Amino acid sequence: MNITIVGTGYVGLVTGTTLAELGNTVYCVDIDSKKVDQMKLGIVPIYEPGLEEMFLRNIQAQRLFFTTNLKEALDQSEVIYLALPTPPGEDGSADLSYVLSVATQIGEMLTDYKIIVNKSTVPVGTANKVRQTIAAKTNIEFDVVSNPEFLREGFAVEDSMNPARVIVGSESEKAQEIMAKIYQPFTNTGTPIIFMDEKSSELTKYAANSFLAVKITFMNEIANYCEKVGADVDKVRLGMGSDDRIGHRFLFPGIGYGGSCFPKDVKALIRSGKQEGFDFQILEATEDVNQAQKIILVSEIENYFRGDLKGKKIALWGLAFKANTDDIREASSLDNIKLLLEKGATITAYDAIAEENVRKILGDEISYAPDMYSALQDADCLLIATEWSEFKNPNFDLMAARMKQKVIFDGRNMFALEQVENTDFRYKSIGRRTIG
């Protein structure tokens, strides 16, 4: 089947590459001509484990193409996926201007039947808005489908090739049949495809992400309470997770969630509720708690240095919002950097993957180290903000030799307490006893 993907951001590029891997001919459209030219040369514009290999394989197989010409791609495809940004506005609502602008263009270009698939995360009712926008420009038959993605950054290739489920929101039998054909390689191996109306499909994505954000935030609250009463959050987490009604995933405490999905989707669902006169009280609390959690270690650092951070050199391990991605959107590291700089500290950071993206925002406001140990040179303390695997088993002797003061504030609970107990380090993590 010939498929067009409009938008080559994270969702669009992974989706397009996956659909090509399934044997389809895929045309990826983007207005950024420089980006399109680079992709034609085999340059992947995002970091995602396993994506480059699949990307190059499908370019070489002539199943994956890139263009700035929407009309050209549209004419060659029956199914058009919209994978466009829906950034939050000042009030938290999702900005649909990109989606509706492309919908207008599609309406003006239609010459035969197409299925327009909303892959972007959009508020309830967006399918209707897209349908109305296109219909205002054409009398040609078309269908609009909601088909939300559930990709985890860092595991997107795995998730795209082995989805837990495929959700298709459409009440058109014709559209359902074609979408079922696209996803037949998955359903043949046992992946369920769940058909529903468009509004339910749209809400499913927001509900799923918001629930996970609540789960993470609840665990962070439990971790903070553990510190008050002397309990160990690791043991509590294991005890909770062994209940199959709860499960072990998303129970790891830390300095809050970030990224492109959870913060944006929680805000958007809160705002959508208010537009209907409904208050998502649990989500409002989740948002407030998460924002405080992201910088919870700054007060610990400040207390350790008796309220004076002026001139203190802080080493920072990790800049991405999570491991295995270069995404720094809503990253806790940025909140900590901003606050620590305001208090007079200096920062030397290390993150081999996300450094370039932070440089674009912060420039020389902080320093950057070529490796994790160089970042520690003459540091008064270390703050860990991202759970990169290379941080899990460091050389504590080498760390101690580099640092001015042997103090670690671990925002991701990277080390078992036993790892640190026989060192000279003072070690503060989340929801566990402090060592040293």
KENUMI-298920 format. One record per residue (C-alpha): residue in three letters; x, y, z. Coordinates in steps of 0.1 Angstrom, whole numbers, padded with zeros to 4 digits, always signed. Example, Ala and Ser with C-alpha at 12.3 -4.5 7.8 and 13.67 -1.06 7.14 Angstrom:
residues 2
ALA+0123-0045+0078;SER+0137-0011+0071;
This chain:
residues 436
MET+0000+0000+0000;ASN+0011+0036-0006;ILE+0011+0057+0025;THR+0020+0094+0032;ILE+0032+0107+0065;VAL+0029+0144+0070;GLY+0054+0155+0096;THR+0088+0139+0103;GLY+0092+0146+0140;TYR+0096+0118+0165;VAL+0062+0102+0159;GLY+0061+0107+0121;LEU+0095+0094+0114;VAL+0092+0063+0136;THR+0057+0056+0122;GLY+0068+0061+0086;THR+0099+0039+0090;THR+0078+0012+0107;LEU+0051+0012+0079;ALA+0079+0009+0053;GLU+0094-0020+0072;LEU+0060-0037+0069;GLY+0063-0036+0032;ASN+0044-0004+0023;THR+0058+0024+0002;VAL+0059+0055+0024;TYR+0063+0091+0015;CYS+0073+0113+0044;VAL+0065+0150+0039;ASP+0081+0179+0058;ILE+0083+0216+0052;ASP+0119+0218+0063;SER+0138+0213+0031;LYS+0172+0210+0048;LYS+0159+0182+0070;VAL+0144+0165+0040;ASP+0177+0167+0021;GLN+0195+0152+0051;MET+0170+0123+0054;LYS+0174+0116+0016;LEU+0211+0112+0024;GLY+0203+0087+0051;ILE+0208+0111+0081;VAL+0184+0104+0109;PRO+0174+0137+0126;ILE+0166+0122+0160;TYR+0183+0098+0183;GLU+0164+0066+0189;PRO+0180+0032+0195;GLY+0176+0009+0165;LEU+0159+0035+0142;GLU+0189+0043+0120;GLU+0194+0007+0109;MET+0157+0003+0099;PHE+0156+0037+0084;LEU+0186+0030+0061;ARG+0173-0005+0052;ASN+0141+0009+0039;ILE+0157+0038+0020;GLN+0179+0012+0002;ALA+0149-0010-0005;GLN+0132+0020-0020;ARG+0102+0018+0003;LEU+0109+0051+0022;PHE+0110+0085+0005;PHE+0111+0121+0016;THR+0097+0152+0000;THR+0086+0188+0007;ASN+0058+0184-0019;LEU+0025+0175-0001;LYS+0005+0174-0034;GLU+0030+0149-0049;ALA+0028+0126-0019;LEU-0009+0130-0016;ASP-0016+0119-0052;GLN+0004+0087-0047;SER-0012+0075-0015;GLU-0046+0063-0003;VAL-0039+0068+0034;ILE-0025+0101+0048;TYR-0011+0101+0083;LEU-0010+0134+0102;ALA+0019+0133+0126;LEU+0021+0170+0133;PRO+0030+0189+0165;THR+0002+0199+0189;PRO+0022+0220+0214;PRO+0005+0233+0246;GLY-0006+0269+0245;GLU-0003+0293+0274;ASP-0035+0279+0290;GLY-0023+0243+0285;SER-0047+0236+0256;ALA-0034+0217+0225;ASP-0025+0240+0196;LEU-0043+0224+0165;SER-0031+0251+0141;TYR-0006+0227+0123;VAL-0031+0199+0120;LEU-0059+0221+0107;SER-0036+0240+0083;VAL-0026+0207+0067;ALA-0062+0196+0067;THR-0071+0227+0047;GLN-0044+0220+0022;ILE-0055+0184+0018;GLY-0091+0195+0012;GLU-0078+0218-0016;MET-0058+0190-0032;LEU-0081+0160-0030;THR-0089+0143-0064;ASP-0101+0109-0051;TYR-0109+0090-0019;LYS-0084+0093+0009;ILE-0083+0082+0046;ILE-0069+0110+0068;VAL-0054+0094+0099;ASN-0048+0116+0130;LYS-0016+0101+0145;SER-0009+0133+0165;THR-0021+0134+0201;VAL-0052+0156+0199;PRO-0081+0166+0221;VAL-0115+0149+0219;GLY-0134+0162+0189;THR-0104+0169+0167;ALA-0114+0143+0141;ASN-0147+0162+0136;LYS-0127+0195+0132;VAL-0104+0179+0106;ARG-0134+0165+0088;GLN-0152+0199+0087;THR-0120+0216+0076;ILE-0115+0193+0047;ALA-0152+0191+0037;ALA-0152+0229+0035;LYS-0128+0227+0006;THR-0139+0196-0014;ASN-0169+0174-0024;ILE-0146+0144-0029;GLU-0153+0114-0005;PHE-0128+0109+0023;ASP-0127+0095+0059;VAL-0110+0108+0090;VAL-0096+0082+0114;SER-0081+0085+0149;ASN-0051+0062+0154;PRO-0031+0073+0184;GLU+0005+0062+0189;PHE+0018+0047+0222;LEU+0055+0048+0216;ARG+0080+0051+0245;GLU+0110+0072+0237;GLY+0141+0051+0239;PHE+0120+0020+0230;ALA+0101+0033+0200;VAL+0114+0008+0175;GLU+0105-0021+0198;ASP+0071-0006+0206;SER+0064+0001+0169;MET+0073-0034+0158;ASN+0056-0051+0187;PRO+0027-0030+0198;ALA+0006-0040+0228;ARG-0025-0030+0208;VAL-0036-0009+0179;ILE-0065+0015+0184;VAL-0085+0027+0154;GLY-0112+0053+0159;SER-0136+0053+0129;GLU-0172+0045+0123;SER-0166+0040+0086;GLU-0166+0004+0075;LYS-0145+0012+0045;ALA-0119+0030+0066;GLN-0119+0002+0091;GLU-0112-0024+0064;ILE-0082-0004+0050;MET-0067+0003+0085;ALA-0071-0034+0093;LYS-0052-0043+0062;ILE-0023-0019+0071;TYR-0020-0035+0105;GLN-0026-0071+0095;PRO+0011-0080+0100;PHE+0006-0072+0137;THR-0028-0088+0141;ASN-0015-0119+0124;THR+0009-0124+0153;GLY-0017-0118+0180;THR-0017-0080+0185;PRO-0053-0069+0191;ILE-0068-0041+0169;ILE-0095-0023+0188;PHE-0121-0004+0168;MET-0141+0024+0184;ASP-0156+0058+0176;GLU-0132+0087+0170;LYS-0138+0106+0203;SER-0132+0075+0224;SER-0100+0068+0205;GLU-0088+0104+0210;LEU-0095+0102+0247;THR-0079+0068+0251;LYS-0045+0083+0244;TYR-0049+0112+0269;ALA-0063+0088+0295;ALA-0034+0063+0292;ASN-0007+0089+0294;SER-0024+0108+0322;PHE-0028+0076+0342;LEU+0009+0068+0339;ALA+0017+0103+0350;VAL-0005+0099+0380;LYS+0012+0065+0388;ILE+0047+0080+0387;THR+0036+0110+0408;PHE+0019+0088+0434;MET+0051+0067+0437;ASN+0071+0099+0442;GLU+0048+0110+0470;ILE+0052+0076+0486;ALA+0090+0080+0483;ASN+0089+0114+0500;TYR+0068+0099+0528;CYS+0092+0070+0532;GLU+0119+0095+0541;LYS+0097+0110+0568;VAL+0090+0077+0585;GLY+0122+0058+0578;ALA+0108+0033+0553;ASP+0126+0021+0521;VAL+0108+0030+0489;ASP+0126+0002+0470;LYS+0111-0024+0493;VAL+0077-0007+0492;ARG+0079-0006+0454;LEU+0086-0043+0452;GLY+0058-0051+0475;MET+0033-0030+0456;GLY+0045-0042+0422;SER+0041-0079+0430;ASP+0003-0073+0430;ASP-0006-0080+0394;ARG-0034-0054+0397;ILE-0007-0028+0400;GLY+0024-0042+0383;HIS+0061-0031+0385;ARG+0062-0006+0357;PHE+0062+0032+0364;LEU+0068+0027+0401;PHE+0104+0040+0401;PRO+0107+0071+0422;GLY+0128+0101+0410;ILE+0128+0138+0403;GLY+0096+0138+0383;TYR+0085+0130+0348;GLY+0092+0151+0317;GLY+0094+0146+0279;SER+0071+0156+0251;CYS+0040+0135+0261;PHE+0032+0133+0298;PRO+0034+0170+0307;LYS+0017+0181+0275;ASP-0011+0156+0277;VAL-0019+0162+0313;LYS-0021+0199+0307;ALA-0043+0194+0276;LEU-0067+0170+0294;ILE-0071+0194+0323;ARG-0078+0222+0298;SER-0102+0201+0278;GLY-0121+0193+0310;LYS-0124+0229+0320;GLN-0139+0237+0285;GLU-0166+0213+0294;GLY-0171+0226+0329;PHE-0153+0196+0344;ASP-0123+0197+0368;PHE-0097+0169+0367;GLN-0087+0174+0403;ILE-0064+0144+0404;LEU-0046+0156+0373;GLU-0043+0192+0387;ALA-0027+0177+0418;THR-0004+0155+0397;GLU+0009+0185+0378;ASP+0016+0205+0409;VAL+0033+0176+0427;ASN+0054+0167+0397;GLN+0066+0203+0393;ALA+0078+0204+0429;GLN+0093+0169+0426;LYS+0115+0180+0397;ILE+0135+0203+0419;ILE+0132+0186+0452;LEU+0169+0179+0455;VAL+0179+0216+0451;SER+0167+0223+0486;GLU+0187+0192+0498;ILE+0218+0206+0481;GLU+0212+0240+0495;ASN+0208+0226+0530;TYR+0240+0206+0528;PHE+0259+0238+0519;ARG+0242+0257+0547;GLY+0221+0279+0524;ASP+0250+0292+0503;LEU+0255+0279+0468;LYS+0275+0309+0455;GLY+0306+0297+0437;LYS+0298+0260+0443;LYS+0307+0238+0414;ILE+0281+0212+0407;ALA+0286+0183+0384;LEU+0255+0171+0365;TRP+0252+0137+0350;GLY+0224+0135+0325;LEU+0205+0162+0305;ALA+0178+0142+0286;PHE+0144+0138+0303;LYS+0151+0100+0303;ALA+0177+0076+0291;ASN+0181+0064+0255;THR+0168+0096+0240;ASP+0182+0131+0231;ASP+0148+0147+0240;ILE+0152+0175+0266;ARG+0116+0187+0265;GLU+0104+0193+0301;ALA+0135+0176+0313;SER+0141+0178+0351;SER+0177+0187+0344;LEU+0167+0220+0329;ASP+0146+0230+0360;ASN+0175+0221+0382;ILE+0200+0240+0361;LYS+0179+0271+0361;LEU+0174+0271+0399;LEU+0210+0263+0407;LEU+0223+0290+0385;GLU+0199+0315+0401;LYS+0214+0306+0435;GLY+0249+0313+0423;ALA+0262+0278+0415;THR+0282+0268+0384;ILE+0275+0237+0365;THR+0295+0212+0344;ALA+0272+0187+0327;TYR+0278+0155+0309;ASP+0253+0138+0285;ALA+0268+0124+0253;ILE+0235+0122+0235;ALA+0215+0153+0247;GLU+0243+0178+0250;GLU+0238+0193+0216;ASN+0202+0200+0222;VAL+0209+0217+0255;ARG+0237+0238+0239;LYS+0210+0252+0216;ILE+0191+0265+0246;LEU+0216+0273+0272;GLY+0248+0280+0252;ASP+0276+0288+0275;GLU+0255+0293+0306;ILE+0269+0260+0318;SER+0300+0240+0309;TYR+0300+0206+0292;ALA+0323+0177+0299;PRO+0335+0151+0273;ASP+0330+0122+0297;MET+0313+0115+0330;TYR+0345+0117+0351;SER+0358+0149+0336;ALA+0325+0166+0347;LEU+0335+0158+0383;GLN+0368+0177+0383;ASP+0369+0199+0415;ALA+0332+0195+0419;ASP+0316+0202+0453;CYS+0289+0177+0446;LEU+0273+0155+0419;LEU+0237+0156+0408;ILE+0223+0128+0387;ALA+0193+0137+0366;THR+0191+0110+0339;GLU+0193+0072+0343;TRP+0219+0065+0316;SER+0232+0029+0319;GLU+0269+0041+0320;PHE+0262+0058+0354;LYS+0251+0025+0371;ASN+0285+0011+0381;PRO+0310+0040+0383;ASN+0345+0039+0396;PHE+0339+0055+0430;ASP+0377+0057+0437;LEU+0381+0077+0405;MET+0351+0098+0414;ALA+0365+0106+0448;ALA+0399+0116+0433;ARG+0383+0141+0410;MET+0358+0157+0433;LYS+0365+0184+0458;GLN+0338+0171+0482;LYS+0325+0135+0481;VAL+0288+0142+0479;ILE+0262+0127+0455;PHE+0226+0137+0451;ASP+0209+0110+0430;GLY+0176+0120+0414;ARG+0172+0086+0397;ASN+0182+0061+0425;MET+0210+0048+0402;PHE+0229+0030+0429;ALA+0219+0003+0454;LEU+0226+0015+0489;GLU+0251-0013+0493;GLN+0272+0001+0464;VAL+0278+0033+0483;GLU+0280+0021+0519;ASN+0317+0011+0517;THR+0328+0043+0501;ASP+0335+0077+0516;PHE+0307+0094+0498;ARG+0277+0111+0513;TYR+0248+0097+0492;LYS+0213+0112+0491;SER+0187+0095+0469;ILE+0149+0096+0467;GLY+0128+0077+0493;ARG+0157+0059+0509;ARG+0180+0066+0539;THR+0209+0089+0534;ILE+0243+0074+0536;GLY+0272+0093+0551;
